[in-house]
Amino acid sequence: MEWVLLGALITAAGVTDIRRSRIPNAITITGAGAGIVLQLAMAGWSGAWNSILGLMIGFAPLFLLYLFGALGAGDVKLFAAIGAISGGVFALNCAFYSILFAGLIGIVILIARRLVKDRFGRIGYLLMTLIGLKDVQPLASANRRDMLRFPFMYAAAPAIVLMAADSFTGKGWGFL
């Protein structure tokens, strides 16, 4: 039942994220609540507690990315719901691979738009200023409109499928 619920959540979130570039609260809150209820039904109060813990673990790391403007709030709440349904370790592994896939997608987009040299030059400047001069001002004043944007589900969906396959096959692809 957990996989059915997770599949429904990811499908609904994916469709709305790709079509409208947002994931509505109705999807994420329903998914999180259903995950807690499912775990309560399957394992009692300890299951509910583990589900709530998974929700918090799924939320926390992506919330940091949200604060930097790298993700939308819906993406953060989606990973909280994933944690509520499938547990914190699963959610963290999905987040890790989602970030890797997002980086690869971003590089492909930069190559396709012929912006690699410009963007990596700016990143190098920001890192040298941050590390060498210990000055965070250029990083704080970086224009968020210049950030590369695409629906995060393009990166999250393959990561979630990868981790689900790992759960079934036991290949050990998770980093935790």
C-alpha positions as CSV (number, residue, x, y, z in Angstrom):
1,M,0.0,0.0,0.0
2,E,2.9,2.3,0.7
3,W,4.1,2.1,-2.9
4,V,0.6,2.8,-4.3
5,L,0.3,5.9,-2.1
6,L,3.8,7.1,-3.0
7,G,3.1,6.5,-6.7
8,A,-0.1,8.5,-6.5
9,L,1.6,11.3,-4.7
10,I,4.5,11.5,-7.2
11,T,2.2,11.3,-10.2
12,A,-0.1,14.0,-9.0
13,A,2.8,16.3,-8.0
14,G,4.6,15.6,-11.2
15,V,1.7,16.5,-13.4
16,T,1.0,19.8,-11.6
17,D,4.7,20.7,-11.3
18,I,5.3,20.2,-15.0
19,R,2.1,21.8,-16.1
20,R,1.9,24.8,-13.7
21,S,5.4,24.9,-12.1
22,R,3.9,24.4,-8.7
23,I,2.8,21.6,-6.4
24,P,-0.4,22.5,-4.5
25,N,-0.7,22.1,-0.8
26,A,-3.7,19.9,-1.3
27,I,-1.4,17.3,-2.8
28,T,1.5,17.5,-0.3
29,I,-0.6,17.8,2.8
30,T,-2.9,15.0,1.7
31,G,0.1,12.9,1.0
32,A,1.7,13.6,4.3
33,G,-1.5,13.0,6.2
34,A,-2.2,9.8,4.3
35,G,1.4,8.6,5.0
36,I,1.0,9.1,8.8
37,V,-2.4,7.4,8.8
38,L,-1.1,4.5,6.7
39,Q,1.9,4.0,9.0
40,L,-0.4,4.3,12.1
41,A,-2.6,1.5,10.6
42,M,0.4,-0.7,9.7
43,A,2.6,-0.3,12.8
44,G,0.5,1.5,15.4
45,W,1.8,4.5,17.3
46,S,5.4,3.7,16.7
47,G,4.6,3.7,12.9
48,A,2.9,7.1,13.2
49,W,5.9,8.5,15.2
50,N,8.3,7.2,12.6
51,S,6.2,8.7,9.9
52,I,6.3,12.1,11.6
53,L,10.0,11.8,12.0
54,G,10.3,10.9,8.3
55,L,8.3,13.9,7.5
56,M,10.7,16.2,9.4
57,I,13.8,14.5,7.9
58,G,12.4,14.8,4.4
59,F,11.6,18.5,5.0
60,A,14.7,19.8,6.7
61,P,17.5,19.5,4.1
62,L,15.3,20.7,1.2
63,F,14.1,23.7,3.3
64,L,17.7,24.9,3.3
65,L,17.7,24.8,-0.5
66,Y,14.4,26.7,-0.4
67,L,16.0,29.4,1.7
68,F,18.6,29.9,-1.0
69,G,16.0,30.1,-3.7
70,A,17.0,26.8,-5.3
71,L,13.7,25.1,-4.8
72,G,10.0,26.0,-4.4
73,A,8.1,25.5,-1.3
74,G,6.0,22.8,-2.9
75,D,9.1,20.7,-3.6
76,V,10.1,21.0,0.1
77,K,6.6,19.9,1.2
78,L,6.7,17.1,-1.3
79,F,9.8,15.6,0.2
80,A,8.2,15.9,3.6
81,A,5.3,13.9,2.4
82,I,7.6,11.3,0.9
83,G,9.3,11.0,4.3
84,A,5.9,10.6,5.9
85,I,5.0,7.8,3.5
86,S,8.3,5.9,3.1
87,G,10.5,7.1,6.0
88,G,13.3,9.6,6.5
89,V,16.1,7.5,5.0
90,F,14.2,6.9,1.8
91,A,13.4,10.6,1.6
92,L,17.0,11.6,2.2
93,N,18.3,9.2,-0.4
94,C,15.7,10.6,-2.9
95,A,16.7,14.1,-2.1
96,F,20.4,13.3,-2.6
97,Y,19.8,11.7,-6.0
98,S,17.3,14.5,-7.0
99,I,20.0,17.1,-6.4
100,L,22.5,15.1,-8.4
101,F,20.0,14.7,-11.3
102,A,19.1,18.4,-11.1
103,G,22.7,19.3,-11.4
104,L,23.1,17.1,-14.5
105,I,19.9,18.5,-16.0
106,G,21.2,22.0,-15.3
107,I,24.5,21.3,-17.0
108,V,22.7,19.9,-20.1
109,I,20.5,23.0,-20.3
110,L,23.5,25.3,-19.9
111,I,25.3,23.4,-22.7
112,A,22.2,23.6,-24.9
113,R,21.9,27.3,-24.3
114,R,25.7,27.8,-24.7
115,L,25.9,29.4,-21.2
116,V,28.4,27.1,-19.6
117,K,31.4,29.5,-19.8
118,D,29.5,32.4,-18.4
119,R,27.8,30.5,-15.5
120,F,30.9,28.6,-14.4
121,G,32.9,31.9,-14.5
122,R,30.3,33.5,-12.2
123,I,30.4,30.5,-9.9
124,G,34.2,30.6,-9.8
125,Y,34.1,34.3,-9.0
126,L,31.6,33.8,-6.2
127,L,33.6,30.9,-4.7
128,M,36.9,32.7,-4.8
129,T,35.3,35.8,-3.2
130,L,33.7,33.7,-0.5
131,I,36.7,31.5,0.3
132,G,39.6,33.9,-0.5
133,L,38.2,37.1,0.8
134,K,35.6,35.7,3.2
135,D,33.1,38.1,1.7
136,V,29.5,36.9,1.4
137,Q,28.2,40.1,-0.1
138,P,28.5,38.9,-3.8
139,L,26.7,35.7,-2.9
140,A,24.0,37.5,-1.0
141,S,23.4,40.0,-3.9
142,A,23.4,37.3,-6.6
143,N,20.3,37.9,-8.8
144,R,17.8,35.1,-8.3
145,R,16.2,35.9,-11.7
146,D,19.4,34.7,-13.3
147,M,19.1,31.3,-11.7
148,L,18.4,28.4,-14.1
149,R,14.8,27.2,-13.5
150,F,13.0,24.0,-14.5
151,P,10.4,21.8,-12.7
152,F,12.2,19.9,-10.0
153,M,10.1,16.9,-10.7
154,Y,12.3,16.3,-13.8
155,A,15.0,15.5,-11.3
156,A,12.9,14.1,-8.4
157,A,10.9,11.5,-10.4
158,P,13.9,9.5,-11.6
159,A,15.5,9.7,-8.2
160,I,12.4,8.3,-6.5
161,V,12.1,5.6,-9.2
162,L,15.8,4.7,-8.6
163,M,15.3,4.5,-4.8
164,A,12.0,2.5,-5.2
165,A,13.9,0.0,-7.5
166,D,16.6,-0.1,-4.9
167,S,14.0,-1.0,-2.2
168,F,12.8,-3.9,-4.3
169,T,16.1,-5.2,-5.6
170,G,18.4,-4.4,-2.6
171,K,21.2,-3.2,-5.0
172,G,22.4,-0.7,-2.3
173,W,22.2,2.5,-4.4
174,G,21.3,4.6,-1.4
175,F,24.0,6.7,0.2
176,L,22.6,6.1,3.7
